[in-house]
Amino acid sequence: MEILEILAQGRNLSEAQALEAFRALYDGTMPPSCAGAFLMGLKTKGETALEIACGVAAALEQARLVENLAGDRIDTCGTGGDNTCSFNCSTVVALYLAALGHKVVKHGNRAVSSACGSADVIEALGMQLTVEPGAVEHELAARNFVFLFAPNFHPAFSRIMPIRRELGARTLFNLMGPLLNPARPTHQLLGVPLSRFVPLMAETLALTGLKRGAVVHGAGGFDEITPFGPADLVWVREGWTRKDTFDPEKYGFPRRQPADVVVGGKAEAVAVARGLLAGKGPAAMKDMVALNLGVALHLLEEGLSLDQALDKAKTALAEGAAAKVFAETGHA
């Protein structure tokens, strides 16, 4: 296989070569032995943004896409893999955004490295976990929020899971999850577990045609912005990227400790989420929600400075503005 030879020589794939290889991987025509060699060849060489973008494009060709959505819509999703056992910040942020009038298409799965995945929280709060593609537009119109359970939209990945398990090593699929949203968000807040992935994922997002986004790696090794110190951040806007450092202390957030946001398991994670949606809970967790919510609002609302967006986020937390979304679940 020519592509394997190219990777063995440490050379990058062209767009045509990458698309050909990923299409064969997803449709099952690539033999499992070659599939493993292909993924490990990319990993050993180091995946490029173009190769990851091609992997995403080919995956979306096989996905059950959500059609006919208009207007701005955001996803708040990390890659996971930070092994921090923290509360599910991204889901709480998503519900606050919905409560503040923004359309949210939350793509997620069950827990892998966290105490409780986004799907686990959504299910525990009594919200609909499995929404068919044709019903997404209605759900968004009804409550500004829809959860897209990843396995329901990506049937081709059932062929890849056995290969990933056999390899037992990180591959580009550990990074691709947040890029595979079948509703194709126009805005995105994307977290990664290692700082070296920030520019790579930002460049990849820029290639996908995203309107505005931010890729972040938080202090303490988190795939979200944290109140523990400065975060690595790259802004993405219509094809260009800009590197930045985001220090919460400059915006009035006191320094917290990673232990302040740890939860002991699913039951505690769900209880914490319930409290945060109503503006209650530990100060460190509320600060972490406000930080990520503020950046998301800055992305969505043209003319809203980062200072103003963070102030708006703090106010929303203080008022428990997401409680009205939470109440709709029947668990208020």
C-alpha positions in Angstrom: 0.0 0.0 0.0 1.6 3.2 -1.2 0.3 5.3 1.6 1.9 3.1 4.2 5.2 3.5 2.4 4.9 7.3 2.4 4.2 7.2 6.2 7.1 4.8 6.8 9.4 7.4 5.2 8.1 10.1 7.6 6.4 12.0 4.8 3.1 13.8 5.1 0.1 12.8 3.0 -1.5 15.0 0.4 -5.2 15.8 0.7 -6.1 13.3 -2.0 -4.0 10.5 -0.3 -5.4 11.2 3.1 -9.0 11.2 1.9 -8.5 8.0 0.0 -7.0 6.3 3.0 -9.6 7.5 5.5 -12.5 6.5 3.2 -11.1 3.0 2.9 -10.7 2.9 6.7 -14.3 3.9 7.3 -16.0 1.8 4.7 -14.1 -1.3 5.7 -12.2 -1.9 2.5 -8.9 -1.3 4.3 -7.8 -4.6 5.9 -7.4 -4.5 9.7 -3.7 -5.1 9.5 -3.3 -2.1 7.2 -5.6 0.0 9.3 -3.5 -0.5 12.4 -0.3 0.3 10.4 -2.0 3.4 8.9 -3.0 4.8 12.3 0.4 4.0 13.9 2.2 5.4 10.9 0.4 8.7 11.3 1.1 8.7 15.0 4.8 8.0 14.6 5.2 10.6 11.9 3.0 13.1 13.7 -0.4 14.0 12.3 -0.8 17.2 10.4 -3.8 19.5 10.5 -4.6 18.6 6.9 -4.5 14.9 7.6 -6.8 15.3 10.6 -9.1 17.5 8.6 -9.3 14.9 5.9 -10.1 12.3 8.5 -12.9 14.4 9.7 -14.2 15.1 6.2 -14.2 11.4 5.3 -15.9 10.5 8.6 -18.7 13.1 8.0 -19.3 11.5 4.6 -20.3 8.4 6.5 -22.1 10.1 9.3 -25.9 10.7 9.8 -25.7 14.4 9.2 -28.1 17.0 10.5 -29.5 19.0 7.6 -31.3 22.3 7.2 -30.0 24.1 10.2 -29.6 27.9 9.8 -28.0 30.6 11.9 -25.2 30.4 14.5 -24.9 27.4 16.7 -22.1 26.4 19.1 -20.6 23.3 20.5 -18.6 23.2 23.8 -16.6 20.0 23.8 -13.2 18.8 24.9 -11.3 15.9 23.6 -11.2 14.3 27.0 -8.1 12.3 28.0 -7.0 14.7 30.7 -7.7 12.2 33.5 -8.6 14.9 36.0 -11.9 13.4 37.3 -13.4 16.9 37.3 -17.1 17.8 37.1 -18.6 18.1 33.6 -18.0 21.8 33.0 -18.7 21.8 29.2 -22.2 20.5 29.6 -23.1 23.1 32.3 -21.6 25.8 30.1 -23.7 24.5 27.1 -27.0 24.7 29.2 -26.1 28.3 30.3 -25.5 29.3 26.7 -28.9 27.9 25.8 -30.6 29.7 28.7 -29.0 32.9 27.4 -30.6 32.5 24.0 -27.9 30.8 22.0 -28.4 27.7 19.9 -26.3 24.8 21.2 -25.6 21.5 19.4 -23.8 19.5 22.1 -21.9 16.5 20.6 -20.8 14.0 23.2 -20.5 10.6 24.6 -20.3 8.7 27.9 -17.4 9.0 30.3 -14.0 7.8 29.2 -11.4 9.7 31.4 -13.8 11.8 33.5 -16.0 10.9 36.4 -19.1 11.5 34.3 -19.4 12.2 30.6 -21.7 14.7 28.9 -24.1 11.9 27.9 -24.2 10.7 31.5 -25.1 14.1 32.8 -27.8 14.7 30.1 -29.4 11.3 30.8 -29.3 11.9 34.6 -31.0 15.3 34.2 -33.9 13.6 32.4 -33.1 15.1 29.0 -33.4 13.2 25.7 -30.2 11.3 25.0 -31.0 10.0 21.5 -32.4 12.5 19.0 -32.8 11.6 15.4 -31.2 13.9 12.8 -34.6 15.0 11.5 -35.7 16.1 15.0 -32.7 18.3 15.8 -34.2 21.4 14.2 -37.4 21.1 16.3 -35.4 20.5 19.5 -33.3 23.6 18.9 -36.3 25.7 18.3 -38.0 24.4 21.4 -35.2 24.9 24.0 -32.0 26.2 22.2 -30.3 23.0 23.1 -30.0 19.5 21.6 -27.7 16.7 22.6 -26.1 14.7 19.8 -25.1 11.3 21.2 -22.0 10.4 19.1 -22.6 6.7 18.6 -26.1 7.5 17.1 -24.6 9.6 14.4 -21.4 7.7 13.5 -22.2 4.1 12.7 -18.9 3.6 10.7 -16.9 4.0 13.9 -18.1 0.6 15.1 -15.7 -0.9 12.6 -12.8 1.1 14.0 -13.3 0.5 17.7 -11.8 -3.0 17.6 -8.7 -1.8 15.8 -8.3 1.0 18.4 -8.7 -1.4 21.3 -6.1 -3.8 19.8 -3.6 -0.9 19.2 -4.0 0.2 22.8 -2.3 3.6 22.0 -3.4 7.1 21.4 -4.3 7.8 17.7 -5.7 10.8 16.0 -9.2 9.5 16.9 -8.5 10.6 20.5 -8.4 14.2 19.1 -11.1 14.0 16.4 -14.2 13.6 18.6 -15.0 17.3 19.0 -14.6 17.8 15.2 -17.2 15.3 14.2 -20.3 17.1 15.3 -23.0 16.1 12.7 -24.8 19.5 13.1 -21.6 21.3 11.9 -21.4 24.1 14.5 -20.5 27.6 13.3 -18.8 28.4 16.6 -16.8 26.1 18.9 -15.0 26.1 22.2 -12.7 23.1 22.0 -10.4 21.9 24.9 -7.4 19.6 24.6 -5.4 17.7 27.3 -1.9 18.8 26.2 -0.6 22.2 25.2 1.1 20.8 22.1 -2.3 19.9 20.6 -3.6 23.5 20.8 -2.0 24.9 17.6 -2.6 21.6 15.8 -6.3 21.5 16.6 -6.7 25.3 15.9 -5.2 24.9 12.5 -7.5 21.9 11.8 -10.6 23.9 12.9 -9.5 26.7 10.6 -9.5 24.3 7.7 -13.1 23.2 8.4 -14.6 26.6 7.7 -15.6 27.4 11.2 -16.8 31.0 11.7 -15.3 31.6 15.1 -13.7 29.3 17.7 -11.1 28.9 20.4 -8.9 25.9 21.3 -7.8 25.8 24.9 -5.6 23.9 27.3 -6.1 24.9 30.9 -3.6 25.1 33.8 -3.4 21.9 35.8 -3.5 19.8 32.6 -7.2 20.3 31.9 -9.0 20.3 28.5 -10.9 23.4 29.6 -10.0 26.8 30.9 -9.4 26.6 34.7 -9.0 29.1 37.5 -5.6 27.5 38.4 -3.4 29.6 36.2 -2.9 30.9 32.7 -4.4 28.8 29.8 -2.9 28.2 26.4 -5.4 29.5 23.8 -5.6 29.9 20.0 -8.4 32.0 18.6 -9.9 30.8 15.2 -11.8 33.0 12.9 -12.8 32.2 9.3 -9.6 30.5 8.3 -7.0 32.3 10.4 -5.6 31.6 13.9 -4.1 33.8 16.6 -2.1 32.5 19.6 -2.9 34.0 23.0 -2.5 33.3 26.7 -5.5 33.7 28.9 -4.9 34.5 32.6 -8.0 34.4 34.7 -6.4 36.5 37.4 -6.3 39.4 35.0 -10.1 39.3 34.9 -10.7 39.2 38.6 -10.8 35.4 39.1 -8.9 34.3 42.2 -6.4 31.5 41.9 -7.9 28.1 42.9 -6.6 24.6 43.2 -7.3 21.5 41.0 -8.6 19.5 43.9 -11.4 22.1 44.2 -13.1 20.8 41.0 -12.7 17.0 41.5 -15.8 14.8 41.9 -15.9 11.3 43.3 -18.1 9.6 40.8 -21.2 9.9 38.6 -23.7 10.6 41.5 -21.6 13.5 42.8 -21.0 14.8 39.3 -24.7 14.9 38.6 -25.5 16.6 41.9 -22.8 19.2 41.3 -24.2 19.9 37.8 -27.7 20.3 39.2 -26.4 22.9 41.7 -24.4 24.8 39.2 -27.3 25.1 36.8 -29.1 26.9 39.7 -26.1 29.1 40.5 -25.0 27.1 43.5 -22.0 25.0 44.3 -18.3 25.4 45.1 -16.7 28.7 44.2 -13.9 27.1 42.1 -16.5 25.2 40.0 -18.6 28.3 39.5 -15.5 30.2 38.4 -14.5 27.5 36.0 -18.0 27.6 34.4 -17.9 31.4 34.2 -14.5 31.4 32.5 -15.5 29.0 29.8 -19.0 30.5 29.4 -17.4 34.0 29.1 -15.1 32.8 26.3 -18.0 31.1 24.5 -20.1 34.3 24.7 -17.2 36.3 23.4 -17.1 34.0 20.4 -20.8 34.2 19.7 -21.7 37.9 20.4 -20.1 40.2 17.9 -18.9 43.4 19.6 -18.9 41.9 23.1 -15.4 42.3 24.5 -13.8 39.5 26.5 -14.1 41.6 29.7 -17.8 42.2 29.0 -18.4 38.5 28.2 -16.8 37.4 31.4 -18.9 39.9 33.4 -22.0 38.6 31.6 -21.0 35.0 32.5 -20.5 35.9 36.2 -23.9 37.5 36.3 -25.5 34.5 34.7 -23.9 32.2 37.3 -24.9 34.5 40.2 -28.5 34.4 39.0 -28.6 30.7 38.2 -29.8 31.6 34.7 -29.7 28.0 33.5 -32.3 26.9 36.1 -35.1 27.5 33.6 -33.5 25.1 31.1 -33.0 22.6 34.0 -36.6 23.0 35.1 -37.8 21.8 31.7 -36.3 18.4 32.4 -38.9 17.8 35.1 -36.2 17.5 37.8 -36.2 21.1 39.2 
